[in-house]
Amino acid sequence: MQPQDHVQTAQDLHLALQTPDQEQQILDAVLKCSSDDLVLVCQAYGACYGKCLRLALKKYTSGHFGRLVDGCFEARYRFWAERLHDAFKGINDKRSIIELVLMADQEDFKHLKEAYFLLYRECLVHQIREELGKHDWAHLVLGWANQFRYARNSPDLDAEHVYHSLQLEKKEQEEQVHEALIRVLCTSTAEEFQRICASYEAKYVTTLRQAIEKKYAGRCEQAFLIAHDYLLSPAKACAFVLHQSLKASRVRDRSLISTTVLFRNLHAADVDASYATFGNLALDLKDSLKGWYEKAEIQLWGANVAK
């Protein structure tokens, strides 16, 4: 978008807030803008009217829909850092920590660490280490926060190493299993990881994802599956997190909103198709949510009911 487009969108929103059906017009503005564009729309609104657009929007939106809209207009890495801080300091939501960390690539982490330090004057990696303790999955999350990727050009050997480590069952050998998987997940490039998965499936007639599901449970399973899916395709990881959020005993709204705000702009084109592994995204959203919250999630992900 050009500067004049940001100003025009700000003016459109200003007019929309004077009408009774402002929700769809707000959504239309979000849909046509990238995350960075929405931040500039906020700035343009301030320049045009001397007011804060986010405060103006809060007067006309509420509940989960209001939190979703507000998140979309916040700077992406600031929002990301705030959600991590909430998970650390507030409700100590370990599932959210797993998702928010494992959905960040190397470039994301550069910006995320900067944003976190600017907001809280604390080292993000240190906070991750302090908050997660010594859980098996915590080693993966910390490894991902330090991800160091390079091409080893040994997909067959890596696949074999992971396979044999997954066969270990004695308690004292579990650390070897985690180390093998963590090394592959946190040091492989996405392209090489795809070759490792292809080699694994060709050799052992099962997918690495199926092997992880068989080996682990609970948060450990969640963490390794998100990392696995993200390296194959970030859209697959988004779909998995959305499915977990919608199919929990209670909808995990915090996770659903965070995933939508952070990734709808990047992966919406592919998430609907990736979600087909679990069902129909639009139908699951309709079954789990209601009102403008439901409409917003369906539109922001471009989910299609008729499939």
HELIX and SHEET records of a PDB file:
HELIX    1   1 PRO A    3  ALA A   16  1                                  14    
HELIX    2   2 GLN A   22  LEU A   31  1                                  10    
HELIX    3   3 SER A   35  TYR A   49  1                                  15    
HELIX    4   4 LEU A   53  LYS A   58  1                                   6    
HELIX    5   5 GLY A   63  CYS A   72  1                                  10    
HELIX    6   6 ARG A   76  HIS A   85  1                                  10    
HELIX    7   7 ASP A   86  GLY A   90  3                                   5    
HELIX    8   8 LYS A   94  LEU A  102  1                                   9    
HELIX    9   9 GLN A  106  TYR A  120  1                                  15    
HELIX   10  10 LEU A  124  LEU A  132  1                                   9    
HELIX   11  11 ASP A  136  ALA A  145  1                                  10    
HELIX   12  12 PRO A  155  LEU A  166  1                                  12    
HELIX   13  13 LYS A  171  GLN A  173  5                                   3    
HELIX   14  14 GLU A  174  THR A  187  1                                  14    
HELIX   15  15 ALA A  190  TYR A  204  1                                  15    
HELIX   16  16 LEU A  208  LYS A  215  1                                   8    
HELIX   17  17 GLY A  218  LEU A  232  1                                  15    
HELIX   18  18 PRO A  234  LEU A  246  1                                  13    
HELIX   19  19 ASP A  253  SER A  274  1                                  22    
HELIX   20  20 TYR A  275  THR A  277  5                                   3    
HELIX   21  21 LEU A  281  SER A  288  1                                   8    
HELIX   22  22 GLY A  291  TRP A  301  1                                  11    
END                                                                             
